[in-house]
Amino acid sequence: MNQRWLLGVSAAGLSAGGAPVANAAQRAAPPVLPELPVPPSPETTRKLFPGFTEHDIRTTGATIRALTGGEGPPLLLVHGHPETHVTWHKVAPALAADFTVIVPDLRGYGDSSKPPGGDKSVKYSPRATAQDLVEVMAHFGFDRFGIAGHDRGGRVAHRLALDHSNRVTRVAVLDIAPTLTMYRDTNQEFATRYVWWFFQIQPALLPEHLIGLDPEFYLKEHLAVQNKTTGAVTEEALAEYLRTYCCTGTIHAACEDYRAAAGIGLELDAADEKAGKKVTAPLLALWGAKGVVGQTWDVLDTWRAVATTVSGTALDCGHLLPEERPDEVIAELQKFFRV
């Protein structure tokens, strides 16, 4: 039996055999989490993103922390859950040789602000989050740009390319199939392997409470399940993920993100499908051959159903492409966006 589970059960007030612990005072108290992350270390930013500068950009609905570096055509790199812009630290400095690279934290994540979700979590809908990114790029003077998104960031990139087709030159999505497709095709195997898709959409504050009891364990287990390359997540990157995730504001925002994607996000996707609206910008799909998405769907076929021009390939890794196979990601993005 899993010893970590036994420790958790004992801490909750039950013995390994299922009987109540005699001394209730011995029960472990739940952690007292901060609401927001402690400020980032400038030294860490300089080490992970040499030559990049930090910015806080006020958008219509949030304040977005973003790093910028390099010169050339604008390229926006968007992270996923439970990570931050740091997921691009092996990729962004190399791309900055050819592009002006912008790496933001999505609203609710990292060091960006965490606004209330509102009715039906609408303020964390892919549309609202995409609007943040449009305004971030406009802040830097870019009306048209390329965008690459991993995981949740890929879903925001998909929505941005639909809502703002005049702004997107090219779009790359990393290790995702379209959200509507994935929910429609859900079976027991997928629901088991992507349990957070169905856990984090539960009404507040059930998932927030349970994650908050041990957010470090939850984050590490999440990454361990997704990662198929030993050592891919560096100690520095993991420390940043823990710094920004282990607080009540981020945990709640992340759950709101998932609720919005499974609610209003699906409504938006279904409406576009009914109207025959597709992504018109050239789309590159990259995915991990050892990951759930690549093993469950024909990834290129799923994107050809919602976009007009699609190319892509699998990489020999799990879900965390920018950290597991950074050199291949760099090469694919350089080839795709350098036109």
C-alpha positions in Angstrom: 0.0 0.0 0.0 1.2 3.5 -0.8 3.0 4.8 2.3 2.4 8.4 1.5 -1.3 7.7 1.5 -1.0 6.0 4.9 0.8 9.0 6.3 -2.0 11.3 5.0 -4.7 9.1 6.5 -3.0 9.0 9.9 -2.6 12.8 9.8 -6.3 13.1 9.1 -7.1 11.3 12.3 -7.3 7.6 11.3 -4.9 4.8 11.9 -3.6 2.6 9.1 -6.2 0.1 10.1 -9.0 2.6 9.8 -9.6 3.3 13.6 -9.7 6.8 14.9 -6.4 8.1 16.3 -6.7 8.2 20.1 -5.3 11.6 20.6 -7.0 14.1 18.4 -4.4 16.7 19.3 -1.9 14.7 17.3 -3.8 15.4 14.1 -1.8 17.5 11.6 -3.2 21.0 11.2 -3.8 22.0 7.6 -1.1 24.4 6.3 -1.7 28.2 6.5 -1.1 29.3 3.0 -0.5 32.9 1.8 -3.0 34.4 -0.5 -0.4 35.5 -3.0 3.2 34.4 -3.9 6.1 36.1 -2.3 7.9 38.3 -4.9 10.2 36.7 -7.4 13.9 36.8 -7.0 15.6 39.0 -9.7 18.6 36.7 -9.6 16.4 33.8 -10.6 14.9 35.7 -13.5 18.4 36.7 -14.7 19.6 33.1 -14.5 16.6 31.5 -16.2 16.0 34.3 -18.8 19.4 36.1 -19.4 18.9 39.4 -21.2 15.1 39.5 -20.6 13.4 42.4 -18.8 10.3 42.2 -16.5 7.1 44.2 -17.0 3.7 44.5 -15.3 1.1 45.4 -17.8 -2.4 46.5 -16.8 -5.0 45.1 -19.1 -8.8 45.5 -19.0 -9.3 42.7 -16.5 -5.9 42.0 -14.9 -2.3 42.9 -14.3 0.0 40.6 -16.3 3.6 39.9 -15.5 5.6 39.4 -18.7 9.2 39.1 -19.7 10.6 40.4 -23.0 13.8 39.7 -24.8 15.4 39.7 -28.2 14.8 41.5 -31.5 12.8 40.6 -34.6 9.3 39.5 -35.4 7.1 39.3 -32.2 6.6 35.8 -30.8 4.3 35.2 -27.8 5.0 32.1 -25.7 2.2 31.0 -23.3 2.5 28.5 -20.5 0.1 25.9 -19.1 -1.0 24.5 -15.7 0.4 24.2 -13.1 3.4 26.1 -14.4 4.3 29.7 -15.3 6.3 31.5 -17.9 9.3 29.6 -16.5 8.3 26.5 -18.5 9.9 28.3 -21.5 13.3 29.0 -19.8 15.1 26.4 -21.9 13.5 27.8 -25.1 12.9 31.5 -24.9 16.6 32.7 -24.7 17.5 30.7 -27.9 14.4 32.1 -29.8 15.4 35.6 -28.7 18.2 35.4 -31.3 15.6 35.6 -34.1 12.4 37.0 -32.5 11.2 39.6 -30.0 10.0 37.0 -27.4 7.3 37.8 -24.9 6.6 35.3 -22.1 3.7 36.2 -19.8 2.1 34.6 -16.8 -1.6 34.0 -17.6 -4.1 35.8 -15.4 -4.4 33.8 -12.2 -1.0 32.1 -12.5 2.5 33.0 -11.5 3.0 36.7 -10.6 0.1 38.0 -12.6 -3.0 39.2 -10.7 -5.8 36.9 -9.7 -9.1 38.6 -10.2 -12.4 37.2 -8.9 -13.9 34.7 -11.4 -17.4 36.2 -11.5 -20.5 34.4 -12.6 -19.8 31.0 -14.2 -16.0 31.8 -13.8 -16.4 34.0 -16.9 -13.3 36.1 -16.0 -11.2 33.1 -16.5 -12.7 32.1 -19.8 -10.3 31.5 -22.7 -11.8 34.6 -24.3 -11.0 36.8 -21.3 -7.5 35.4 -21.0 -6.9 35.8 -24.7 -7.9 39.4 -24.5 -5.2 39.9 -21.8 -2.6 38.7 -24.3 -3.9 40.9 -27.1 -3.6 43.9 -24.8 -0.1 42.8 -23.6 1.1 42.6 -27.2 -0.5 46.0 -28.0 1.4 47.5 -25.0 4.6 46.5 -26.7 3.5 47.9 -30.0 2.6 44.6 -31.8 -0.7 44.5 -33.6 0.2 41.2 -35.3 2.3 38.4 -33.9 3.0 34.7 -33.7 1.9 32.7 -30.7 2.9 29.3 -29.3 1.0 27.9 -26.4 1.6 24.8 -24.3 -1.2 23.0 -22.4 -3.7 25.6 -21.1 -1.7 28.2 -23.0 -2.4 26.3 -26.2 -6.1 26.5 -25.5 -5.8 30.3 -25.0 -3.9 30.5 -28.2 -6.6 28.6 -30.0 -9.3 31.0 -28.7 -7.1 34.0 -29.5 -6.6 32.8 -33.1 -10.4 32.5 -33.5 -11.4 35.8 -31.8 -8.5 37.9 -33.2 -7.7 36.3 -36.5 -6.5 39.6 -37.9 -3.8 39.7 -35.2 -2.3 36.2 -35.4 0.2 35.5 -38.1 0.9 31.8 -37.1 -0.1 29.7 -34.1 1.5 26.6 -32.5 -0.2 24.4 -30.0 1.9 22.0 -27.8 0.5 18.7 -26.6 -3.2 19.4 -26.8 -6.2 18.5 -29.0 -9.1 20.9 -29.2 -10.9 21.2 -25.8 -14.3 20.4 -27.2 -13.0 17.3 -28.9 -11.3 16.0 -25.8 -14.4 16.5 -23.6 -16.7 14.9 -26.2 -14.4 11.9 -26.6 -14.0 11.4 -22.8 -14.0 7.7 -21.7 -12.9 6.0 -18.5 -9.3 5.8 -19.6 -9.0 9.5 -20.4 -10.9 10.5 -17.2 -8.6 8.4 -15.2 -5.4 9.7 -16.7 -6.5 13.3 -16.8 -8.3 13.3 -13.5 -7.6 17.1 -12.8 -9.8 17.9 -15.8 -12.7 16.6 -13.8 -11.6 17.3 -10.3 -10.7 21.0 -10.7 -14.0 21.8 -12.4 -16.0 20.8 -9.3 -17.8 23.6 -7.5 -15.8 25.9 -5.2 -14.4 25.3 -2.7 -14.1 21.5 -2.9 -11.0 21.2 -5.1 -9.5 24.4 -3.6 -9.7 22.9 -0.1 -8.3 19.5 -1.0 -5.5 20.9 -3.1 -4.7 23.5 -0.4 -4.2 20.7 2.2 -0.9 19.8 0.4 -0.3 21.9 -2.7 3.3 20.9 -3.0 2.4 17.3 -3.2 -0.4 18.0 -5.7 1.9 20.0 -8.0 4.8 17.6 -7.8 2.5 14.6 -8.5 0.9 16.4 -11.4 4.2 17.1 -13.0 5.5 13.6 -12.3 2.5 12.0 -14.1 3.0 14.3 -17.1 6.8 14.2 -17.4 8.4 11.2 -19.1 12.0 12.6 -19.1 14.0 12.3 -15.9 15.4 15.6 -14.7 13.5 17.6 -17.3 12.0 19.9 -14.6 15.0 21.6 -13.1 15.3 22.5 -9.4 15.1 26.2 -10.2 12.0 25.8 -12.3 10.3 23.6 -9.7 11.1 26.1 -7.0 9.4 28.8 -9.1 6.3 26.7 -9.7 6.0 26.0 -6.0 6.6 29.6 -5.0 3.7 30.8 -7.2 1.3 27.8 -6.9 1.3 27.2 -3.1 -1.0 30.1 -2.2 -4.8 30.3 -2.0 -5.1 32.9 -4.8 -3.4 30.8 -7.4 -5.1 27.5 -6.4 -8.5 29.2 -6.7 -7.6 30.9 -10.0 -6.4 27.6 -11.5 -9.7 25.9 -10.5 -11.6 28.8 -12.0 -9.6 28.4 -15.2 -10.6 24.8 -15.5 -14.3 25.5 -14.6 -14.4 28.2 -17.3 -12.8 26.0 -19.9 -15.3 23.2 -19.2 -18.3 25.7 -19.2 -18.3 28.9 -21.1 -15.2 27.7 -23.1 -17.1 24.8 -24.5 -20.0 27.0 -25.3 -17.8 29.3 -27.3 -16.2 26.3 -29.1 -19.6 24.8 -29.9 -20.9 28.1 -31.3 -17.8 28.5 -33.6 -18.3 24.9 -34.7 -22.0 25.5 -35.6 -21.0 28.7 -37.5 -18.3 26.9 -39.4 -15.6 29.2 -37.9 -12.1 27.9 -38.1 -8.6 29.0 -37.3 -7.3 30.6 -40.6 -3.7 31.2 -39.5 -1.3 28.4 -40.3 -1.2 26.1 -37.3 1.6 23.9 -36.0 0.7 21.0 -33.6 3.5 19.4 -31.6 2.8 16.6 -29.1 4.6 14.1 -26.9 4.6 10.5 -28.3 4.6 9.2 -24.7 1.8 11.5 -23.5 -1.9 11.0 -23.1 -2.9 13.3 -25.9 -0.7 11.6 -28.5 -1.7 8.1 -27.3 -5.4 8.9 -27.4 -6.0 11.0 -30.5 -4.8 11.5 -34.0 -3.6 14.9 -33.1 -3.3 16.3 -36.6 -6.8 15.1 -37.6 -8.3 16.8 -34.5 -6.7 20.1 -35.6 -7.6 19.8 -39.2 -11.2 19.7 -38.1 -11.0 23.2 -36.6 -8.2 24.9 -38.7 -7.6 25.4 -42.4 -3.8 24.8 -42.6 -2.3 22.3 -40.2 1.1 20.7 -39.9 3.0 19.0 -37.0 4.8 16.1 -35.5 5.3 14.1 -32.4 8.4 14.4 -30.2 9.9 11.6 -28.1 8.7 12.7 -24.7 5.7 13.2 -22.4 3.6 16.3 -21.9 6.2 18.8 -20.9 7.7 19.5 -24.4 9.5 22.8 -23.7 11.3 21.2 -20.7 11.6 17.6 -21.9 12.7 18.3 -25.5 13.7 22.0 -25.7 16.2 21.7 -28.6 13.5 20.1 -30.8 10.9 22.6 -29.7 13.3 25.5 -30.6 14.0 24.0 -34.0 10.4 23.4 -34.8 9.3 26.9 -33.7 12.2 28.6 -35.5 11.3 26.8 -38.7 7.6 27.5 -38.4 7.7 31.1 -37.3 10.7 32.3 -39.4 8.8 33.1 -42.6 
